[in-house]
C-alpha cells in the first residue's frame, strides 16, 4: 500500500469516496484471485474477506 500511495490520483476530488491506494489494492487482490472483468472485480470487492478490513483497507469494508 505504501507504493500504491505514490500513484498520482487523477480523479476529481469532489467524487472521491475511497482512497486510491485502497481501490488499487483491492483491485489487485481481486485480479490475483481470478477476477477478469470490472464486474468480477466489483463483486469480489463487495464480498471482500473480513481480514482485508484488519490490514489497512478498513473504511471500504463496512
N, C-alpha and C positions, 0 to 999 in steps of 0.2 A: 504494500500500500504506500510505502514511502516513495518508491519510484513513480507510482501512478499519480501521486500528489504533485509531481513535477510536470505533468502533462498540462499544457495550456487548455483552459476551458473556453471554447468558442461560443457557448450558449449565452443568450440574453439573460442577465441576472433576474429579470422580472419573472421568468418562467422556471427558474431552477428550484426544484423541490428536494433534490438529493445531491450530495457532494459527488463530483465527477469521479474521484478515486473509488468511492463505494460502487457507483454504477459500473465502472470498468472492472473492478474486482469480481463483482457478482456475474457480470457478463463472461469474464474469462472462466470462472468456475463452471458456469452453465455449458460453455463450449467444450471445456475439458471433460465434462461428463456426458457429452454426446449431443448437445443441442446444435442443430444445423440450420435453424431459421430464427428470425426475430420472434416469431410466435413461440417457438420452443424455448428460447431464452427467457421470454416473459413468463411463461408457465413455470419454468424452473425457478426463477426468482420468486414468483408468488408462493411456491412450495419450498422455499429455501429451508434447509435444515436449521433447527434452533441453534445449533453450535455456531452458525455464522454470526448470530447476534452477539455471542460472547467474545468473538475475536475481532472486534473493532468495526463491524459493519452494523452495529445497532442503530436504530433510527429508521432503518429500512424495514426490518422485521418487527412487526408490531404484535 
